[in-house]
Amino acid sequence: MSQAYESISTTIRERRSIRQFLSDPIPHEVVLELLDTAAWAPFHSVKEPWRFIMFTGEGRKQFSDAVLSTYTQERKQQFGEQVAQAYCHQVPVHLIVCMEEDPRPKQWEEALSAVSALIQNLQLLAWERKIGVVWKTNDYNWDPRFRESVGIKPGQKVVGTLHMGYFDPSIDRMAKPRTPAAELLTLIDH
């Protein structure tokens, strides 16, 4: 096997979702560089189906406020301060990845698949730059209050909210076991 194959294989196997970040900001240029490369994901449509909304620095408060706007009063009292602290100070970048909804099932599925491939590319590229990512699909992504507050337009689907930041690589992160492909494969060879 080639050295490039081994390198890619290692990155795929070692990448983990990261939920605890260092407070160091990620320069916008770095995120844009990662997105520009991740955008080489395959897509079927005439134009790329993805769109991005990024919250950094003081913009993280807008993201936090949008999330909190979806909470009940009781939940805000219980978790509001903790959420605000985490989203405003402990997570350097919040990146919402959206796609245009298409009423045609085939086109919708192709777009969702393409955007998902882009997100995986982004996670792998970020890992190589020692930037951790966790891909979230929380209930607030569908809440009209959140969507309006963060700039999601009608007819757009949030494919994921990505929380990103540098992380401490010395922390051991255990992988979930994977089922060998041979156990999941139905082979038709005749």
N, C-alpha and C positions, 0 to 999 in steps of 0.2 A: 504494500500500500504506500501511497505517496505521503510525503510529509504534510502536504496541504490537507489531505483526507484525515490524517491523524489529528491535526490541529483542530479542524472543524468538529470531528468526532468528540474530542476532549471538551471543547467548549459546550457542545450540546449536552454532554453527560454531566458536566460540572455546574452549569448554570442553575441557580436557585432563585426562587422568589425571595426578595428582601423586604423586610417590614421595619427594620430599625436602621436609620440613616445617621451619618455624621452631619453636623450642621453646615458643612462647607457648601457654598452655593455651586451650582453647575453653570458655567458660562453659557449664555444663549447660543453662542456659536457652536459649542460642543453638541448641544441638543439638535441644532439644525444640521450639523454634519452627520449625526447618527440618523436623522430622519431622511436626509438626502440619499444615504446609502440604503437604508431600510426600504425606501420606495422602489427599489429594484425587484420587489416582490412581483410575481406574475399577476396580471389582471386581464380580463376578457373584454372589457368595454373599450370604447374609443378613448375615454379619458380616465385617469386614475380616480378610483371611487372614494378616496379618503380626504379628510379635512382634520385639522388639529387646532386645539385651543389650549394654550399653555399659561399656567399661573406660576409666577416666581416672585421672590421678594415680597413687597407689600401686596401684590396681587393675590397672594395666598389667602388673605383675609376675605376677599370676594368669594373664593372657592369655599372656604370654611363657612361663611355666612350662607351660601347657597345650600350646602349640605344641611346646616342647622335649620334652615327654613322648612325642611321636610320632616322635622322631628315634632312629636307631640310636646305639649308643655311639660308633661311629666318626664319625658325622655330628655328634653333639654335640661331640666333641672338635675337629672341624674348624670348625664354624660356631656352636657354642653361645654363645660370648661375644659374637660379632657380632650374633646374633639377639637375645640378651637386651638388649644395648646399644640396638639399634635399636627394639625393641618397648617397652622400658621408659623410654627417654629421648628418642628422636628422633621418635616418632609420638605426638602428643597424645591422640588418641582412636582406639579400636578399637570398631567398632560391628558386631555380628553381626546380620544380618537373617534371620529364620527364617519358615517357614510350616508350617502343619499339613499333614501328608501326608494324602492322600485316596486310597483304593484305586480310586476311580472315575476313569478316565483323563480324561474331560472336565472334571471338577471340579478334578483335580490340575493339568491344563494351564491352566485359567482362573486358579487361585490363583497358579501360577508366573508367569504373564503379568502379573497384577496387582501382585505383589511386585516384579517387574522394572521395571514402570512407576513404582512408588513410588521405587525406587532411582535411576532416571534423574531423576525429579523432584528428589530430594534432591541429586544431583550438580549439577544446573543451579542450584538455589537456593543451594547452598553456593558455587558459583563466583561468583555475584553478590555474595556476602558476603566474597569473597577467601579462601574456605576451599577447599583442595584435597581431592580424594577420589580414592582408587584402589580399585576394586572387585575383590577377590580371590576366586578359587574354588580355593584350594590344596587339596592332598590331605588335609591335616589336618582339613578340614571334615567328612570322612566317618569319621575315626578315632574309635573309641569312647572312647579315653583323652582326647582333646581335648574331645569332645562332653560327656562327664561333667564334666570339670574346669570348663567354662565355663557349664554349666547348660542344655545342649540336652536337651530331654525326649524320651523315646521317641516316635516318631511325628512328629517334626519334621524338616524339611529345612532345612539352611543354604543360603539362596539366595546369600548373599555375605557376606564379611567386608570391611567398609569401613574403610580407614585414612584418617584425616582430620586436617587441620591447616592453619594459616595457611601461606602460602608466599610466596616472593619473586616478585612479578609481573614483575620486570625480566628474569628469565631467559626467553629465547626458547624456546618449546616447539613444535617442528614437528608439524604434523598429518600423519597417514597420508593418502595420497590416497584419494579416494572415486571409485568408478565412477559416471558419470552414470546417473541412473535410466533414461533412454531406452535405454541399452544392456542393461538388466536387465528391461525391461518387455515383456511379451507383451500386446499390445492386441487385444482382440476387440471390434469395433465394427460388427457387421452382424447 
